[in-house]
Amino acid sequence: MLLEQERRDVCLTARALADGPGTAPGEAGTVSVRSGDLVVVTPHGVPLDRIQPADCPVMSLDDRVLEGRRDPAAEATLHIAVHRRAAEGGRDVTAVVNAFTADTVAVSSVLAELPPIHHRAAALGGAITVTPYTTYGSGEIGDLAAKALKGRDAALLADHGGLALGRDLAHALENLRLLDWLCASYVRARRIGEPRVLSEDELAQVRRRDAYGWAGPDVW
């Protein structure tokens, strides 16, 4: 079986995604991981918490299905486009996770951009772009997402949900959960008033601070 370990890892990540708070039931998202020029993606028609390794299709970066007992998820088009762009750009990205959680859907249906109201937004690249709405599973949504992810590790897909990248599946899932938390924090803040947004200079200072441990450059 091609990429057996990667298929097992995709299944474990899919289960973790399904167990997350605020995630829609059933096929609540899509998980993929790349090894060289091959990509393992979750299948169509199987709830995330019931996927088996043999269910997961193995695809090439030119959208061909090479192996797997089930068809790829509809969002495979989106994932392959993002993997292809990352590979062409030499980015340290092997994993992509997208999901429709309540807060990512809420924010993506209202805003054109999620502003950085907490310093942890710096870890994703700062303000998060919301792509224009288009039908899921189309080539257009992949192109729009790839553009929105330039210099970012996450994006929001209008009226659809969130998407995150990572150097591995654990990192991509962590980034997706951070995106979801940032969306939830923004929604909660707006109930109180207009949130204060961090500037690019302030985010740059956070990134510099992140390079140090507890004894940062300005502690003493």
ChimeraX attribute file (.defattr): number of C-alpha atoms within 10 A of each C-alpha:
attribute: neighborCount
match mode: 1-to-1
recipient: residues
	/A:1	10
	/A:2	14
	/A:3	16
	/A:4	14
	/A:5	11
	/A:6	21
	/A:7	27
	/A:8	17
	/A:9	20
	/A:10	27
	/A:11	25
	/A:12	20
	/A:13	23
	/A:14	26
	/A:15	16
	/A:16	14
	/A:17	24
	/A:18	22
	/A:19	14
	/A:20	11
	/A:21	11
	/A:22	13
	/A:23	18
	/A:24	15
	/A:25	14
	/A:26	13
	/A:27	20
	/A:28	18
	/A:29	25
	/A:30	27
	/A:31	30
	/A:32	33
	/A:33	29
	/A:34	27
	/A:35	12
	/A:36	10
	/A:37	12
	/A:38	21
	/A:39	28
	/A:40	32
	/A:41	31
	/A:42	33
	/A:43	29
	/A:44	20
	/A:45	14
	/A:46	16
	/A:47	17
	/A:48	27
	/A:49	19
	/A:50	12
	/A:51	21
	/A:52	16
	/A:53	22
	/A:54	18
	/A:55	21
	/A:56	30
	/A:57	26
	/A:58	30
	/A:59	21
	/A:60	18
	/A:61	20
	/A:62	12
	/A:63	16
	/A:64	11
	/A:65	17
	/A:66	12
	/A:67	18
	/A:68	20
	/A:69	12
	/A:70	16
	/A:71	18
	/A:72	22
	/A:73	22
	/A:74	17
	/A:75	24
	/A:76	27
	/A:77	21
	/A:78	25
	/A:79	33
	/A:80	26
	/A:81	23
	/A:82	25
	/A:83	26
	/A:84	19
	/A:85	20
	/A:86	18
	/A:87	17
	/A:88	9
	/A:89	11
	/A:90	9
	/A:91	13
	/A:92	12
	/A:93	22
	/A:94	22
	/A:95	27
	/A:96	30
	/A:97	29
	/A:98	27
	/A:99	27
	/A:100	24
	/A:101	25
	/A:102	17
	/A:103	22
	/A:104	30
	/A:105	20
	/A:106	18
	/A:107	26
	/A:108	25
	/A:109	18
	/A:110	12
	/A:111	14
	/A:112	16
	/A:113	15
	/A:114	23
	/A:115	20
	/A:116	24
	/A:117	20
	/A:118	16
	/A:119	17
	/A:120	17
	/A:121	21
	/A:122	21
	/A:123	17
	/A:124	21
	/A:125	18
	/A:126	24
	/A:127	21
	/A:128	23
	/A:129	23
	/A:130	25
	/A:131	24
	/A:132	16
	/A:133	15
	/A:134	16
	/A:135	11
	/A:136	15
	/A:137	15
	/A:138	14
	/A:139	16
	/A:140	17
	/A:141	22
	/A:142	23
	/A:143	16
	/A:144	20
	/A:145	23
	/A:146	21
	/A:147	15
	/A:148	19
	/A:149	23
	/A:150	15
	/A:151	11
	/A:152	19
	/A:153	23
	/A:154	30
	/A:155	31
	/A:156	33
	/A:157	28
	/A:158	24
	/A:159	20
	/A:160	23
	/A:161	24
	/A:162	27
	/A:163	30
	/A:164	25
	/A:165	32
	/A:166	22
	/A:167	16
	/A:168	18
	/A:169	25
	/A:170	17
	/A:171	18
	/A:172	27
	/A:173	25
	/A:174	16
	/A:175	22
	/A:176	28
	/A:177	20
	/A:178	18
	/A:179	27
	/A:180	26
	/A:181	16
	/A:182	24
	/A:183	27
	/A:184	17
	/A:185	15
	/A:186	20
	/A:187	16
	/A:188	12
	/A:189	14
	/A:190	10
	/A:191	9
	/A:192	8
	/A:193	8
	/A:194	9
	/A:195	17
	/A:196	11
	/A:197	14
	/A:198	17
	/A:199	14
	/A:200	13
	/A:201	9
	/A:202	13
	/A:203	21
	/A:204	15
	/A:205	13
	/A:206	16
	/A:207	16
	/A:208	12
	/A:209	15
	/A:210	13
	/A:211	9
	/A:212	10
	/A:213	8
	/A:214	8
	/A:215	9
	/A:216	12
	/A:217	11
	/A:218	6
	/A:219	6
	/A:220	5
